[in-house]
Amino acid sequence: GSDGLGAMALAVMGMVSIFWFGVMATIANPFAVCTSIVDGVCSATSWMPFAASVAPVEGLGPNPLLQNHILMAVHPPMLYVGYVGMTVPFGFAIAALLRGDTGKAWLDRTHRWTLVSWIFLTIGITLGAWWSYEVLGWGGYWAWDPVENAALLPWLSATAFLHSAIVQRRRGMLQAWNFMLVIATFSLTILGTFLTRSGVILSVHSFTQSAIGPAILAFLVLVVAGSLTVFVLRASVVAQSPRLDSLMSREGFILANNLLLTMFTVALLFGTTYPLIVQSIAGDEVSVGRSFYDRAAVPIALLLLLMIGVGSVAPWRVATGRVLWERLRWAIAVGLVAGALAVVLGLDSVGVTITLVLAAFVTTAIVIRFVSVVGRRPESPIAAAGKVVRNEPGYWGGQIAHIGIALVAVSLATTSGLAVRDTIEVGRGDTVAAAGWCFHYIDAFEVREPHRTVTGVRVDVLDDMCSDVRTTLTPSINSYPGAGQPIATPDVWTTWSTDVYLGIAGGSIEAIKLNVFVFPYQWLLWFGGLVVVVGGAVAFSRKPGRGAVASHHHGDERASSDV
């Protein structure tokens, strides 16, 4: 028979494509010709075919920050794929509402599209943080910059949708909520495009100012208003959800997860857009500082870790205290031991200690659950492990991603709560101790490349006794033709436990001033991001429409593979 749902979804996606193609063909045409040059700068362009053009001037090239690291060739396309991919679940959601087909068919059709878009967003955000860490030289990787937030917002709402969709497929619950999450996620991708491309914000990540801002903003208003209108008009066809049997159940913990993610998204959206709203209404320039975001994010993130640990192993419908205790007692013990060990070893940060406890709890709960399931199979452990994952790739892919989130949380805590920052001035040939290491200034150098001039220094990093050279770092300042401000480029030495990060802060060739940063377990952030992506890839291998298929215990609930 005909595929009415797919045809209508394609129509919705086609209308979205018409807008973007229209923008590219007119006000943001990459092939527009220059029709007027003033003071060596193209002052007017035309996208009309065969328009009379003047000889183009030599361009300045991309922003120097975009030329300073190979990651900028990968990071933006990853985010782009993640943004664009969210059009598919949006198209199917609107089509399902228009057709009154609000069951799980549209969820099955869009599961993989949502997941692959989420994976690419995860890659893009991780690479963006890595780029910031390697290039910007301020000793960090996340500053709650509006453009950073623009990528994180749809990731948060998409994460909530991936989890709440499990509940609808399994229990028929949260139908209206899932429609709203998909609409919100797609709308946030448009908002992110507006923030990045319109030039309305000042950001180290925003490199363009163009006339497309009003067009994107108008499209965002149209999408939000149109989608909500369709939802309200068709609300009567959305089935009433079954009652939640107990908050102490897997669906209850997923609901709590969704509420926390939504709170995080709303707080982040408020902090990102509030300065723009105030400036547009009152003309006043205001800013939302890092402290606002940290106060909102940290408690929510810790609660999310707790929900991950408990919800990952909780039964459906009702999770009795006895069952939860049986499945979590060893995880609780390991978490408490990890916290106690950290305190004994001298850790005096409460936030880092709590994060370590929760991360150990989450990881142990998932590992013990996996070992328990594998141990009940007749095959050898390796064969059984492979079969368990193949039988339920969605569920176990989700658990792998959860472990990755726990690793990321540990790195976020240690690199913010235990970091050491210092500024030193060291003469050529001298050695200075700082941040638990010694730094010996060898000499300066200059390298002329076709597109830039690299001026830097060679600095030996020695142990705390200043006796053993561990590595040599070469922080530099890169100058680009036509660019006013040179770009300081740090250099990083990574060990299993610490990153030593050096950046030039000023001085002269004879006495250089250096920013010194020491970040414990920074590598866990990048590795944890990779683990999250691997978990998403495993979950992606679940066949569309496939539900939970295997029992984990005699008479126990089936573990959902819908992750």
N, C-alpha and C positions, 0 to 999 in steps of 0.2 A: 504494500500500500504506500500511499504518499507519506512523506515525512513532513507533516504540517509544522511540528515544533521546530525542526531544523530549518525549514524554509523561512519561518517567521524570524527565527534567531538570526539567520543570514541577512534578512531585511534590516533588522536593527543594527547589526554590525556594518552593513552597507551604508546606512545613514551616518554612522560615526566616521566611516572612511571618507565619505563625501566631504565632511567638514575638513578633515585634515588634508585631503588632496586639494580642496579649495584654498586653504591657507598656503600650501606649498606652491600652488599655481599663481598666487596673487601677491599678497603682502609679505610673504616669506619665501619668495621664489629664489632658490639657490642659483638660478641662471639669469637673474635680472642683470641688465646691462647698465653701465654708468653713463648718465646723460649730462652730468655737469661736475666739474672739478674746481674746488675753491681751496687755495693755499695747499695744493698737493693732495687734498683729501676729496674723495668722492662724496659730493653733497646731495646728489639726487640720482635715483635709479628708476628704471622702468621695466616692468615685466611684460609689456606688450611686445608681441613678435615684430621683428624688423624695425624696432625703434632705433632712431639715430643715436649712435653711441660715440663717446670720445675715447681716446686711447687710455686704457687703465693705467693707474700709477702702480708702483711697486708696493705691494701690501706689506703690512707689518708682521703677518703671520699670526698664529694663534697666541693667546696669552702665554707669557713665559712659564707660568705654573703648569700649563698643559704640555709643555715641551720638556719638563724636568724629570719625568719618570715614565717608564714603559707601561706602567699600570693604567695610565690615562688612555692607552689604546684599547684597553679591555673593560675598564670600569664603566664608562658611559653606555656602551652597547649592552652590557648585562642589565643595567637598570632599564634601558629602553625596551628590551625584550620583556622584562617583568611588567612594565607599564602596559605595553601593547597587549600582552597576553590576557590581561584582566578584562579586555573587551569581550572575550568569548563567554565567560560566565555571566557577564552583564547582559549580553544579547540573549542568552537562553533564559535568564531570569525574567526579563521583560516579556519575552515570547511566552513563557509559561503563564505569567499573569494574564496576558492578553487572551490566551486560549483557555484559561481556567484549568490548566493542567498543572496543579500545584503539588503533585506527589513527588516521588523521588526520581522520576525519569530525567528531569533536567539536571538533577544533581549527578546522576550517573554519567550523563553526557559531558558534564563540565569538570568532573573530578580531576582528570589528568591535566586539563588546561589550567585549572587553578593551581595545581601542584607544581607544574613546570614553571609557571609564572612566578610562584612563590620561591622556587629554587633559584631562579635567575635574580630575583630581588635580593635574596640572601647573599648570593655571590657578589652582586653589585655593591651592597652595603658593606660587606666585609672588605672587598678590594678598595672601596672608597676610604674606609678607615685606615687601611694599610697605606694608601697613597698619602693621606693626611699625615700619618706618622712618619713616613719616609721623606716627605718633601717640605712640609710647611715649617718645620724647624722649631715649633714652640713646645715640643716635648709631649705631644698628646695625639690622640686619634679620633676624639669625638668631643665637640665643643657645643653641641645643641645648636649648631648653625641652622638657619631656616632651610637651606637646601638639603642638609643632612636629614633634618626632620621630615622634609618632603618625601624622601625615600622611605623613611621608617614608618610613616603614617599608614600607607596602604599595606605594608608588610604586617603591621599589627592587626589590622582589620581582616586581612586575608588569613592570618594565623587563627584568628577567632573563628572565621568561617570554616576553615578546614576541620576544626574540632567540632563545631556545632552541627556541621553536616553529618558527622558520624551519628549523632543522636537522632537526627531525622531519618536517616537510612535504617537505623536499628529500631527506634521506638516510635517513629512518626511524629516526634515532637519538634518544636522550634521552627515550624515552617515559616511563619511570618518573620521571625528573627533572621532566618537565613536570607530571605529576600532583601531585608534591610541591610544586612552585612555586605551583600554583593553590590548593591547600589552604592553604599558608602565607599567600598573599596575602589570601584571604578571612578567615583567622583573624586576621591583623594588622589588618584593618578592624574586626573586633569588639573587639580589644584597644584600638585607637585610640578607639573609642566608649566603652569602659570607662574609659580614662584621662581622657577629656574629661568624661564625664557622672557619674562616680561620686563625685567630690570627694576621691579618695584622694591627690591630689597638690596641692601649692600651685603655682599657675602664673598668670602674667598673662593666659593665654589660657583658663583654666578658670573659667567663670562660674557653674557650677551645682553644687549639692550636693543629692543626692536619694537616695531609697531604692532606686533601680534598680541600684546597683552590684553587689550580690550576685546579682541575677538575670542581669545581663550576664556576670558572671564565671562563673556556672554554665553559661550557654549557651556561652561560649567553651570551657570544659572539655569539654562535650558534643560540640561541633563537632570539636575536635582529636582527642579520643579516638575518636569515631565514625568520622571520616574515616580516621584511621590504621588502625583496625580493618578497615574496608572495603578499604583499600589492601593490608594484609597478607594478608587472606583471598583477595583476587583477584590477588595478585602473580603467580601462575602464568600468568595470561592476558596479562600484559604481555609483549609480544614482546621477545626479546633483541635488543639494538641491534647493528647492523653494526659492525665494527671501524673505529676511526678510522684512516684511511690515513696521515695525517701530522699532527702538531701544527702544522706549517707549512702551514696551509690555512685557508679561511674558517671551516669548522666548528671548527677548532682554536682560532682566535682568538675565536670566539663562546663556546666553552667556557671559555676564559680569562676572557672578559668576565663570564660567569655566576659563575665562582668568585670573582672580585673583588667583584661585586655582592653575592654571598652573604656574603662576609667582612664587607663594610660593613654589611649588614643585621644580622648576628649581633652585631657590635660595638655597633651603635646600640641593638639590643634589650637587650643586657646593660647598657649604661649607663643606659637608661631604666628598666628594671625592677629593677635591683640594689638601689637604695634602698628600694623597696617591699617586696622580699623580706626584706631585713635587718630592716626595721621590723616586719614582720608576724611574723617568727620570734623576733628577739631584743629587739624593742622599742626599738632604738637608731636614732637619726636620723642618716643618712649622706647624703652628696651626691656626685655625680659631676660634676667640674668641666669647664669648657670645654676645658682642656688635654688631657683624655683623648680627647674627641671629635676635636679637631684632630689629635692624633697618629695616630689611627686613620684619619681621613678623608683627610688630605692625600696621603700616599703612595699610597693606593688610588685616589684621584681622578686623580693623575698617571699611574699605570699604566693606568687606564681610557682616558685620552686617547690614550696610545700605542697601545693595542689598537684604539681606534676608527679611528685613522689607518691602521694596517696592515690591520686586518680588513675595512675598507670596500672595499678594492680587491683583496684577495687572492683567488685562484681557489679553487674548490671542490676537494676531494680532496687535491691536492698543490700547494703554491706554491713553485716553485723559487726559488733565490736570484736567478737571472737575471731572472725575471719580476717579482719584488718590486722589485728594483733599478730595472728599467725603469720601473715604475709610480710609484716613490717617490723617485727621485733628485732631481727638481726640488723636491718637497715637503721633502725633507731639507735641500736647499740654502737654500730660502726660510726654513725654521725656524732654521737656523744664522745666516743673515744677520739675521733679526729679533732673535735673541739678542745678536749682536755689536753691532748698532745700538743696542740698549737699553743695553748696557754703555758704549758710546762716549758716549751721551747722559747718562751719569751714574747709571744705575740700579745700586744696590748691593745689592739684595735677590736672593739666590740663588733663593728660592722663586718670586718673581714672574718672574724671568728664565726659569727652566725652564718655567713655565706659558706664557709668551709663545712660547717655542720650540715647545712641543707644540701650542698652539692654532694657530699659523701652519702647522705641519706638517699637522695634521688638515684645516684649511680648504683649503690648497693641494692636498693629495692628492685631495680630493673634487672641487674645481673642475677640476683638470686631467683627472680621470677623466671628468667630465661633458663638458668641451670636446672630449675625444678621441672620445667616443661621438657627440656632435652632429656633429663634423667628418666622420664617415664616412657621413653621410646625404646624399642628393642635394638635399634641399630647402634653402631659404634658412636661415641660422642660427636666426632666430627661430622659423620654422615647424618646423625640425628639433628645436629645444629643446622646444617644446611637445609634439611627437609622442613624443619620447623619454620625457618625464615621463608622458604619457598611457598609453604602452605599459607602463610599469613604475612606477606611482605608489607602490607599496609600497616598492620599493628606493630611489627618489629622495626620497620623503617621509622615509624614514629618514635619508638623507644630509643633507637640510635640517635635520632635528632634531639630527644630530650637529654641524653647524656652530653651531647655537644653543647646544648644550652647551659648545662651545669658547669662544663669546662669554661665556657665564655664568662659565666657569672664569677667564677673564681678569679679569672684574669682581670675582669673589670674591678673586682674588689681589691686585689693585691696591687694593681698598677695605680689605683687612685688612693688607697688607704695606706700603702706601705712605700710609695715612691719617695726617692730622695732627690732633691733639686738643689743645685748650687751654681754659683757663677765664680769663676776663677780668672786670674790674670797671671800668665806665665811667660817669662822671658825666653828667648831662643836659647836652647841648651840647658834650661832649668827644669826642675821637677817640682810639682806641687801636689799635695795630698788633698783629696776631696771625695766625699760620698763613699768612703770605704775603699777607694782606689787611688793610685798615684798616676799622674799624667806628666809625661816628658815631651816638651816641645822640641821637635827635631829641626824642622826648617819649613819654609814656605815654597810654593810652586805656582806656576802659571802655565796653563795649556790652552792654546788657541785652536778651536774647532770651527768647522765651516759656519755654524749657526750661532756660536756663542764663545765666550772666553771664560774659562774656569780658573779661578784664583782660590787656592786653598792652602792648608797647612797639614803637615804630617805630625801626628801625636802618638807616641807610644803609650799604651795602657799597661800599667804594672800592678802587681798585687799590693795589698795594703802595707807591706813592708818596704815597698819601692825597690825590690831586689830582682823580681822575675818579670820580664816583658811577656805579657799575655797576647797582645795583638797591637796592630798599628791602625789608627783611624785617620781618615782624610776628609774632615769637614771642609766645605768650600763655599764660595760665593760665585754664582753664575751670572754673567752679564750678557744680555741679548741686544743686538743692534735694533735701534728704534724704540726700545723699552726704557722707560725712565729708571725705575727702581730695580737694582740687581736682586737676585733671588738667593737667599741663604739656603744651602742644602746640607742637612746634617749627615752624620755617618753613625752607624749603629753596629755594635758587636753583641751578638746573641749567644748566650750560654744556656745550659739546661735550666738554670734557675734565675737568670738575670739578663736584662738588656742594659748595656752601657751606651748612652746616647750623647753624642757631642755635637754642638752647633756653634758657629762663630757668632759672637755677640758684639764684636768691635775690636778696638785696639789697633796695633800696627804690626808690621812684619817683625819688628824686634821684640814686641811684647803683645801677645795675642790674648784677647779676652774670650773665654769659652763658657757657654752654658753646658752644665753637666747634669744629666738626668740618669738615675738608676731605677729601672722598672722591674720588680720581681715578677717572674712568670708571665711576661708579655707574650711569649710564643703560644701560650695556651689560648689566647684570643684567636689567633689565626688557625691553630689546629682545631679548636672548638668549632669555628665557623665551617671548616672543612668537614668535620664530623656531622654537623647539621645538614650540609649539602648531601653527603653520602646517605644519611638517613632518608632525606627527601627522595633521592634517586632510587633507593630500595623500595620505598612506598610507591613510587611511580610505576614499578613493575607489576603492581596489582592490576589484574584485568578489569576493565570497566564493568561496573555492575556487580562485581563479585563481592559477596559479603563475608561474614565470619564463617569459617568452615571447620575449625578444629576445636575440640574440647581440650581444656588444659587440665582438668581434674575430673575424677569420676563424679558425674552428676553436676559438675560445675558449669558456670556460664561460659559461653564461648568468648574468647578474646576477639575484640573487633579488629578486623583488618582494614577498617575504613579510616585510615589516617592519612 
